[in-house]
Amino acid sequence: MEGVRDAVAQLLSTPRSGSARFAVALLASLVSTGLSALVEPWVGGHFFVVPLAGVVLSALYGGVGAGLMTTVLNIAGFVLLPYSPVAGTRPPLEEDFGRALIFLLVAVLLSGIGAALRDSYRRNEQARLEAEHARSEVELTSAARWAADEARRVADTRVIDVLERMSDASFTLDADWRFLYVNREGERVMGFARESLVGRRLWDVFPKLVGSPFEDAYRRAVETQQPVEFVEFYPPFQAFFEVRAFPVRDGLSVFFRDVTEQRRAQQALQESEARFRSLVLAIAQVVWTTNAEGFTKEDSATWRAFTGQTHEQMTGHGWLQAVHPDDREQAASVWKEALARRGLYEVEYRLRRPDGTYTPVLARAAPVVNADGSVHEWMGTNTDITARKQAEAQLRRYAERLEALHAIDRAILQAVSMEDVARTALCFLRRLIGCEEASLLITGPGEEISRWTVSAEDPEAVRPEHPRSAGDAPPREFPHGLELPLTLGGGRQAALRLGSTREGTFDELAAQMAQEVAAQVAIALEQGRMRRELELHAGGLEEQVATRTAELQEANAQLEAFSYSVSHDLRAPLRGIDGFLRLVEEDVAGALSERGRGYLGRVRAAAGRMGQLIDDLLKLSRLSRTPLERGDVDVSAVAASVVDELRAREPTRGVEVSLEPGLRARADSRLLRVAFENLLGNAWKFTGRRKTGHIQVGRLDGAFFVRDDGAGFDMAYRDKLFAPFQRLHDAAEYPGTGIGLATVQRIVRRHGGRLWTEAAVDQGATFYFTLGESP
């Protein structure tokens, strides 16, 4: 059944061509006629089933036309068939007509039914196919919509991810200016969390935007549906923002960034460029630019004003036509070299002014380089250096003048006699100024005159003249002359006279040079006079020196004799006094009272102090006569040796001594030890009342020092310290002769050094000294 149904469906639904429908109709007619003829003997002549079946099949296959064709062909077959193959007889004609008519009616009816059935089936099939197609379309549309929604969702996710990663701040508004979205950077810049912004109107969150350029731009973008870009300052944030606003469906998307630093940098750059332009215009008369190849294209109003060239004349290398012909080749060559090495262009040349005169200028240019290192253009200036050239010329003249004056000065100083001075000064001065004659006239105390003259006829020869008086020496007359008086000592007068036949010879510069030479001549003449007087006095001075030397030698001899007398003549009585006092003490001490024994002890102590004083005086006097023998001395070792001796004398004393190691000096070791014996001895003595005294020896800023924390003294009396026999403390409390520091000072002075002190009462004292030479 399924196969039959499919065959029928194929038969009804398949469209046929006209020839196919005709062929099927013919075939159906033949088949039905043949079958009818075969079955007629058994069923009779009224059997129409087979032909009608052919008509129905033709109608189903080919439609009404095919069914009618099959009907006609069947009727023709019935009529034309001569006899029945089975019965061998033929029905009468009137019976054929009746049967044919009945057949025709039934066949037409069946053809219409078959065709209608065919058309109905085809319409149903078409409707079914359209329904299936519509269902497929619906299924495809749903799938596409789902795919589109999914793609939109993915795209939205990607867009939001991009927006969140952007360095620009961004927000989206709906048609009512309410926030729909704010990215992370927008939160940071605006200072609001996005949750607090979404759903709120822009103008409510930022009321300062109302009436501002921001509102104008946003509304313009929405109204025109065109994006807008602008940079504007927002006062509440005190910042400049670069804004790009894009209209979207039912809203607006805004992207913005803080460009305050860029604007400030741009403003600073603009101000710097303005200052640079002002500076360039202030220091240069002409400013110009060329392209990277060195061709002038842009106009320069300053060049046109300075040279008188038009823009067309200066274009390309036309500017060279304004350069002086003698300087043109050098200017072009230096410019070509600068272009080749892309370095600084600097050259001096003369530039023609509109009036045809030439002005010296300094031309400078430098390349303006792009970011990739290529040259974008050249910027140059021309500066009027007329004043500098004039100053240079004046400096050259002054240099020549100074050189000449120095030469005159050296020559005059080397001159021995007055004639040598005159010859040198007059020859140099005449050549320097360019006059015809130069003469020097000297008048002595007795009106005697000496005159020396140098003339153009024989410029190297000096004519000495010795007229007896001023009246005998009339000067030679010149139309132009210059006379300079000279001030001399010893009652003498002098004058420097210059003569010339040319006007303008003695200008201001010539007068200044002549005045300076005159001053040098006066000094040289005075030096010569003083030299002669010095030679006269030299012999007497030598005699005086010899006399003084003899007197000093005699004084030294007397001092030696006095020292000998002190050493022997004064010591002998003291030794006698001390000896007799010792005998008295030994023999009659028991018979003396306590007071008497005290007197006896005081006399012996006084005699001992007298002897010590004599010894100290002798030592002090010998210091001046002892020859100084410098050598490399270990100062630390000398000080340590003196400290060891002090400890040996008083082993029970509690004194802490700090000696800086490695101290060395170029000094006389014997005298340096005497100095330390006195300085350390004083420090040891004046710390005696301390339970534990502290003494330090070291070096500070090149000076040696001895410091203690003993009795100290008032600095108001420091000037008395270094005088012999001067004491600042009671001898009973701190014994001594007052010679020690005077001895130290003399030793230090003999070394070419200096001795000074710092102290305070009951806070100790520090003595500093230098020895004149570093180790």
Secondary structure, DSSP 4 states (H G I P E B T S, - for coil): -HHHHHHHHHHHHS---HHHHHHHHHHHHHHHHHHHHHHHHHH-TT--HHHHHHHHHHHHHH-HHHHHHHHHHHHHHHHH--S-TTT-----HHHHHHHHHHHHHHHHHHHHHHHHHHHHHHHHHHHHHHHHHHHHHHHHHHHHHHHHHHHHHHHHHHHHHHHHH-SSEEEEEETTSBEEEE-HHHHHHHTS-HHHHBTSBHHHH-GGGTTSHHHHHHHHHHHHT--EEEEEEEGGGTEEEEEEEEEETTEEEEEEEE-HHHHHHHHHHHHHHHHHHHHHHHH-SEEEEEETTS-B-S--HHHHHHH---HHHHTBTGGGGGB-HHHHHHHHHHHHHHHHHT--EEEEEEEE-TTS-EEEEEEEEEEEE-TTS-EEEEEEEEEE-HHHHHHHHHHHHHHHHHHHHHHHHHHHHH--SHHHHHHHHHHHHHHHHT-SEEEEEEE-TTS-EEEEEEESSSTT--EEE--SSGGG-PPPP-SEEEEEEEE-STT-EEEEEEEESSTTSS-HHHHHHHHHHHHHHHHHHHHHHHHHHHHHHHHHHHHHHHHHHHHHHHHHHHHHHHHHHIIIIIHHHHHHHHHHHHHHHHHHGGGS-HHHHHHHHHHHHHHHHHHHHHHHHHHHHHHHHSPP--EEEEHHHHHHHHHHHHHHH-TT--EEEEE-TT-EEEE-HHHHHHHHHHHHHHHHHHTTTSSSEEEEEEEETTEEEEEE-SS---GGGGGGTTSTT--SS-TTTS---S-HHHHHHHHHHHTT--EEEEE-TTS-EEEEE--SS--
